[in-house]
């Protein structure tokens, strides 16, 4: 199925944001490692939690981009 211009733009934006989150998580992992080396375990754990959050959000955005591509976008209402 072909995407119209706005769908293509949305997909590119979602993929770009997912990529930004992925690279941010990579950089955060480097910072976490340095913090551990410096003995700042509490700060390292906080960075690790942020990294896990970014990775989860990156996966969601990548999934949304695939839904746009497949033209199958569905959301259940929060209960």
C-alpha positions as CSV (number, residue, x, y, z in Angstrom):
1,X,0.0,0.0,0.0
2,X,1.2,3.4,-0.9
3,X,1.4,6.1,1.8
4,X,0.2,9.6,1.1
5,X,2.5,12.5,1.8
6,X,1.3,13.2,5.3
7,X,1.5,9.5,6.2
8,X,5.1,9.3,4.8
9,X,6.0,12.4,6.9
10,X,4.5,10.9,10.0
11,X,6.4,7.6,9.5
12,X,9.7,9.4,8.9
13,X,9.1,11.6,12.0
14,X,8.4,8.5,14.2
15,X,11.4,6.7,12.8
16,X,13.6,9.7,13.4
17,X,12.4,10.1,17.0
18,X,12.9,6.4,17.6
19,X,16.4,6.7,16.3
20,X,17.1,9.7,18.5
21,X,16.0,7.8,21.6
22,X,18.1,4.8,20.6
23,X,21.3,6.9,20.3
24,X,20.4,8.8,23.5
25,X,20.2,5.5,25.3
26,X,23.6,4.5,23.9
27,X,25.1,7.7,25.2
28,X,23.4,7.2,28.5
29,X,24.9,3.8,28.8
30,X,28.4,5.3,28.4
31,X,27.7,7.9,31.0
32,X,26.4,5.1,33.3
33,X,29.6,3.2,32.9
34,X,31.7,6.3,33.8
35,X,29.6,6.9,36.8
36,X,30.1,3.4,38.1
37,X,33.9,3.7,37.5
38,X,33.8,6.9,39.6
39,X,31.9,5.1,42.4
40,X,28.6,6.9,41.9
41,X,26.4,3.8,42.0
42,X,23.2,5.7,42.8
43,X,23.6,8.1,39.9
44,X,24.5,5.1,37.6
45,X,21.3,3.3,38.6
46,X,19.3,6.4,37.9
47,X,20.8,6.7,34.4
48,X,20.2,3.0,33.8
49,X,16.5,3.5,34.6
50,X,16.4,6.4,32.1
51,X,18.1,4.3,29.5
52,X,15.5,1.5,30.0
53,X,12.7,4.1,29.6
54,X,14.2,5.4,26.4
55,X,14.6,1.9,25.0
56,X,11.0,1.1,25.7
57,X,9.8,4.3,24.1
58,X,12.0,3.7,21.1
59,X,10.4,0.4,20.5
60,X,6.9,1.9,20.8
61,X,7.7,4.6,18.3
62,X,9.3,2.1,15.9
63,X,6.1,0.0,16.2
64,X,3.9,3.0,15.5
65,X,5.9,3.8,12.4
66,X,5.3,0.2,11.2
67,X,1.6,0.6,11.9
68,X,1.6,3.8,9.8
69,X,3.3,1.9,7.0
70,X,0.8,-0.9,7.1
71,X,-2.1,1.5,7.5
72,X,-3.2,-0.3,10.6
73,X,-3.3,2.1,13.5
74,X,-5.4,1.1,16.4
75,X,-5.5,2.2,20.0
76,X,-7.5,0.8,22.8
77,X,-8.9,3.4,25.3
78,X,-7.2,3.3,28.7
79,X,-9.4,1.7,31.3
